[in-house]
Amino acid sequence: LNGLEDPDAGSVECVHTALSAILKDRGGELKEKISDIVSHMMNILPKVTKGDAVRGTMRSLVEFARHYFEGIVEELLETELPIPSHRIEALQTLASDSSLGVALVDHITTLLNSSPLYERVVGEDGEEEKRPCKQGEVATSALGEIFTVDGVEEALRSRFSPILCCLLLRVGAIM
């Protein structure tokens, strides 16, 4: 994956071709490496300056997600707020894929429905305090970013009721 940073466009294309071939043929055997591969991709993306390299990396991520969808999405959502732009782009790319878009929306709404609203943490003063749950905040932000993707309207329209119920329950529970 370090070849994604290569200044030669031909080298970058070779890395994408090889990665796509490996993921198509052997993607099912890489379960234990999901976190490492996705983390490495996300660490390299901010350094990649060529549009073709970014698009190729996203294509590879989509191919990998076809094998290990939940693991990929969980790894992408394992971040701080605000969500880094390269992770947003990865989530939006998954959302715009016709075979993954509805699954992504369903996964995020399920995550929101099952995650606690608050978590208890020990503050700087040693007192326990309630803070919004990071997982729910990141999932909410990710869902908002998915709403901005062109071409996802049909997937969102088909899931309108579950999305609306999820968001209304979150708002109602906080108030």
Buried (B, 14 or more C-beta within 10 A) or exposed (E): BEBBBBEEEEBBBEBBEEBBEBBBEEBEEBEEEBEEBBEBBBEBBEEBEBEEBBEBBBBBBBBBBBBBBEBBBBBBBBBEEEBBEBBBBBBBBBBBBEEBBBBBBBBBBEBBBEBEEEBEEEEEEEEEEEEBBBBBBBBBBBBEBBBEBEEBEEBBEEBEEBBEEBBEBBEEEEE
